[in-house]
Amino acid sequence: MRLEVVAERVAGFDEPIEVKMVWNPPGVSSQSEATIPKGATNVLYQLNAGGGAETRVWKIALIAHATVEGGELYVSTQLANLEVATPFVTGKIETLWLNPGKSGKLTANLKQAKPFEGKATIRLVGLPDKVSAAEKEITKDDQEVIFDVVAEPSCSTGSHKNLFCAVDVKQNGQVIPHNIAQGGILRIVPPKKEDAKVAAVKEGSQVK
């Protein structure tokens, strides 16, 4: 998630402010530091929960420091609740074989773990250059989502083994991001010689 950190500035003070977590709960990681720019009052700070993070409510705080008249000043936020919760949905991506210049359908099988209201957006992440797939929407009742994957003719061939799905679920007015179905595979392979020969003949070329 992107945690919003808001600074309450004293009148006349507009210097940059550096913020970071005081500590990370087990299984949770955070970016090393974030900067509230000069004159601004807030910044978004990235937190990530690993698959082994304990599902419970933790007390967290961030510490901020800035250069003031007389040296460095350090202050802390209040203690706040961070809930590491069971994912709403998990999944697994099926392997797709695709030729350059072609399109194919990649299926992600979904497992609904906890009901959510309305629709969630789901994106296929980790595609190589010149390969794309449009974003989809899912509900709590969907058991699979099918992405239309399009490979440009000039895309590189090879295996891409780090596909996953990014899902944004809206709950109580807040967007809760999920990364699911890690380890999906897309294999982009050259067309078979027979297929290339047929294509060339259709174009009126002479094949030897």
C-alpha positions in Angstrom: 0.0 0.0 0.0 0.9 3.6 -0.4 0.7 5.1 3.1 0.0 8.9 3.1 2.1 10.9 5.6 1.0 14.4 6.4 3.2 17.1 8.0 1.9 19.9 10.1 4.3 22.8 9.3 5.0 25.8 11.5 4.2 29.0 9.7 7.3 30.1 7.7 9.0 26.7 7.6 8.9 25.1 4.1 12.1 23.0 3.9 12.1 19.4 2.7 11.2 16.7 5.3 12.6 13.1 5.2 10.3 10.4 6.6 10.8 6.7 7.3 9.3 3.9 9.4 10.5 3.5 13.0 10.3 -0.2 12.5 8.7 -2.8 10.2 6.4 -5.5 11.5 7.5 -9.1 10.7 7.0 -9.8 7.0 6.4 -6.1 6.1 9.0 -4.1 4.2 9.1 -0.4 3.5 11.0 2.0 1.3 14.2 3.3 2.9 13.0 6.9 3.0 10.6 9.3 1.4 10.8 13.1 1.0 8.0 15.7 1.6 9.1 18.3 -1.0 9.9 21.9 0.0 6.7 23.7 0.6 4.5 20.5 0.4 2.7 18.9 3.3 2.3 15.2 2.3 4.0 12.3 0.7 3.0 8.7 -0.2 5.2 6.1 1.4 5.4 2.5 0.1 4.7 -0.5 2.3 4.7 -4.2 1.2 3.5 -7.3 3.0 5.2 -10.6 2.0 3.3 -13.8 1.7 4.4 -14.9 5.2 3.4 -11.7 7.0 1.3 -12.4 10.1 -2.3 -11.3 9.7 -3.0 -9.0 12.6 -3.2 -5.3 13.6 0.2 -3.7 14.3 1.1 -0.4 15.9 3.4 1.6 13.6 5.0 5.1 13.6 7.2 7.1 11.2 10.0 9.4 12.2 10.7 12.6 10.3 13.7 14.9 10.2 14.5 18.2 8.6 17.1 20.9 8.7 16.0 23.8 10.8 17.7 26.8 12.3 20.2 25.4 14.7 20.6 22.0 13.2 18.6 18.8 12.6 15.2 18.3 14.1 13.6 14.9 14.6 9.9 14.3 15.3 7.6 11.3 15.3 4.1 10.6 14.1 1.4 9.3 16.4 1.0 5.5 16.7 -1.3 4.3 14.0 -2.9 0.9 13.2 -1.6 -1.1 10.3 -3.7 -4.1 9.5 -2.1 -7.0 7.7 -5.2 -8.8 6.4 -6.1 -12.0 4.5 -6.1 -11.2 0.8 -9.5 -10.9 -0.9 -8.4 -13.0 -3.8 -5.5 -15.2 -4.8 -4.8 -17.0 -8.1 -2.6 -18.8 -10.5 -1.6 -17.9 -14.1 -1.6 -20.6 -16.8 1.3 -20.7 -19.2 0.8 -19.1 -22.7 2.8 -19.8 -25.8 2.7 -17.0 -28.4 4.3 -16.1 -31.7 5.5 -12.6 -32.5 2.8 -10.7 -34.4 0.1 -12.8 -32.9 -2.4 -12.6 -30.0 -3.5 -15.1 -27.5 -5.6 -15.6 -24.4 -3.9 -16.0 -21.1 -6.0 -17.3 -18.2 -5.6 -16.5 -14.6 -7.5 -18.9 -12.3 -8.9 -17.0 -9.3 -9.6 -18.2 -5.7 -12.0 -15.9 -3.9 -10.8 -15.9 -0.3 -12.9 -13.0 1.1 -16.0 -11.3 -0.5 -15.7 -7.7 -1.6 -18.2 -5.2 -2.9 -18.5 -4.0 -6.5 -15.8 -4.5 -9.0 -12.0 -4.8 -8.7 -9.5 -3.9 -11.4 -6.9 -6.6 -12.4 -3.8 -6.0 -14.5 -1.2 -8.4 -16.0 2.2 -7.3 -14.8 5.7 -8.4 -16.0 5.1 -8.5 -19.7 8.1 -7.9 -21.9 8.5 -4.9 -24.3 6.2 -4.8 -27.2 3.7 -7.2 -25.6 0.5 -5.8 -24.0 -2.7 -6.8 -22.4 -5.7 -4.6 -21.5 -6.8 -4.2 -17.9 -9.9 -6.2 -16.8 -12.5 -6.0 -14.1 -13.6 -8.8 -11.7 -16.2 -9.3 -9.0 -16.3 -11.6 -5.9 -18.0 -14.3 -8.0 -15.4 -14.6 -10.8 -13.4 -17.8 -10.8 -11.1 -16.8 -13.7 -10.1 -13.8 -15.8 -8.9 -14.1 -19.4 -6.4 -11.5 -20.7 -6.1 -10.8 -24.5 -2.3 -10.7 -24.9 -1.0 -9.0 -28.1 2.6 -9.4 -29.3 4.0 -7.0 -31.8 5.9 -8.6 -34.8 9.2 -7.1 -33.6 9.0 -8.4 -30.0 11.8 -10.6 -28.8 11.4 -14.3 -28.3 12.1 -16.1 -25.1 10.5 -17.2 -21.8 9.3 -14.6 -19.3 8.7 -16.2 -15.9 7.8 -13.3 -13.7 4.2 -12.5 -14.6 1.8 -11.7 -11.9 -1.6 -9.9 -11.5 -2.0 -6.6 -9.7 -5.5 -6.3 -8.3 -7.0 -3.2 -6.8 -10.0 -3.9 -4.4 -12.0 -1.0 -3.1 -13.1 -1.4 0.5 -14.6 1.3 2.7 -13.6 4.1 0.3 -10.0 2.9 0.2 -8.1 1.1 -2.6 -6.4 -2.1 -1.3 -3.8 -3.3 -3.8 -2.9 -7.0 -4.1 -0.1 -8.7 -6.0 -1.3 -12.3 -6.8 -0.5 -15.3 -9.0 3.2 -14.7 -9.0 5.3 -16.9 -11.2 3.2 -16.9 -14.4 5.0 -17.8 -17.6 4.8 -16.4 -21.1 6.8 -18.1 -23.8 7.3 -16.1 -27.1 8.5 -18.5 -29.7 9.4 -18.1 -33.4 6.7 -19.5 -35.8 7.3 -23.0 -37.1 9.0 -23.2 -40.5 5.8 -24.6 -42.1 3.8 -21.7 -40.7 6.4 -19.2 -42.0 6.3 -20.9 -45.4 2.5 -20.7 -45.6 2.5 -17.0 -44.5 5.2 -16.2 -47.2 3.2 -17.9 -49.9 0.1 -16.0 -48.9 2.0 -12.8 -49.3 3.1 -13.9 -52.8 6.7 -14.6 -51.9 8.8 -17.4 -53.4 10.0 -19.8 -50.7 13.0 -22.1 -51.3 
